[in-house]
Amino acid sequence: MTPARVRYAPSPTGDPHVGNIRTAVWTWLYARHTGGQFLVRLEDTDQARAVEGSLERILDSLRWLGLDWDEGPDIGGPYEPYVQSERLPLYQAAAARLIEQGNAYPCFCSSEELDALRTRQQKEKRPTGYEGKCRTIAPAEARARLDTGEPHVIRFATPREGTTTVVDLLRGDVTVENRTLDDFVILKSDGFPTYHLAHPVDDTAMAITHVTRGDEWLPSAPRHALLFDALGYARPTYVHTPIILAPGGGKLSKRHGAKFVLEYAEEGYLADALLNFLCITGWGHGDDTVFTRERLIELFDLADLSLNPATFDVDKLNWLNGVYLRDMPERDLAELLARRLELSLPPEVLRPLDRAFVEAFTPLVRERIQVLSDVTALVDFFYLDEVPTPPREEFLQKRFKDDAPGAASAIESVADALEAVTPWETPAIEASMRALAETSSVKVGDLFTLVRLAVTGKRISPPLFESIELLGDTKAVDSLRRAASMLRA
Ligand code: GLU
């Protein structure tokens, strides 16, 4: 296997969206699979779109997902700098060479002229694009105008005839007629390159073997191929990755549960689960769904990506996250739960939380959560000074509909029984409550529902007897007495 040199080349325009980060996951996996290098390059040539703090958020996203890079803006490397705005002389030299060779020319058209051209083309229902007005300016005249400092851009002199074929690893040959490509801008008036120029220059300079990028770039790929050829560079292997669709089709958005990577981190998803999920959204191996990071590295190949756009399935992500939570060593999970609870419990709860106590309830909740943040609603009652008593109508259902005194006395009988329990351990607690249920006229299920509501404050809770043990005798009995007196009031 030839070690690949691949890159993730984000623009600093905010947090990377899910599709963009999935491409980063695939790219990283391919580097690791082939024993090659994964590098990060910041593409900040569109300064107007730059968002402050993006680079840090992007790098934090990669770090959290465990996608380590071998070269990049923060760590440098043999091909530095890895920030495009620091590489301007390279693009300018390439543009100068293209002009010299007759493959590019300065264009002095003003934006008003270009707007007027576009309007005319639209009115006449012709394709829009630059028609080459400045292409015919004689080199000597062009030079003279440049010397006077006249504002200009540099355009590529696209061949007017023939075709260009790009090879995409997933699609095979993609061929276009050159006359459908206009003389596109390669260097802007501020001396910054467009993506079209920066891509061939940097990917060649950085010895990139595979360019993995979203398929919105596919229509531009022939332009890039022409530039590679004109500059005498060998073309890389292209892999244009399909978009991720919303469930039911259409563009994926936040409404469908798609979030930024760091939001998943904040909400208590596990990096391994998200990595697994993103990788299998558009790639597969047999019928498996759960893949460890190591196994993905072993199996993943860019050539196996699916061309059909995959659908974003948030239920699958949640399910996978639950699988990872259940599979992790209990102590590690307890630590994650403790940290999550420290963020989410009310401020009056003392921090740091007692780790031994969290470890005690971890086995009780691990089957009941899909994301770490689910834990708060399940166990908050352990941490409050008083378990909050649910409203009356929660208790007065089914057997106890319209029977508040009946519910109250059933609860009181449990409080009495619990007061006599020793040792205060789950088996003794359970035995006492079951014995009581047997002699009572109330069905076990109805009785235990009342108790659960009183001692946990909720209808759905961790297992009842264990919860009562962990809550402690004083709090458990007190919560029962308070519920009963509310029902009697
Ligand atoms: N900066 C480009 C983008 O974010 C990179 C595309 C590429 O990977 O070449 O879309």
Residues whose N, C-alpha, C, O or C-beta is under 5 A from the ligand:
A	BS01	LIG	A9 P10 S11 E43 T212 R213
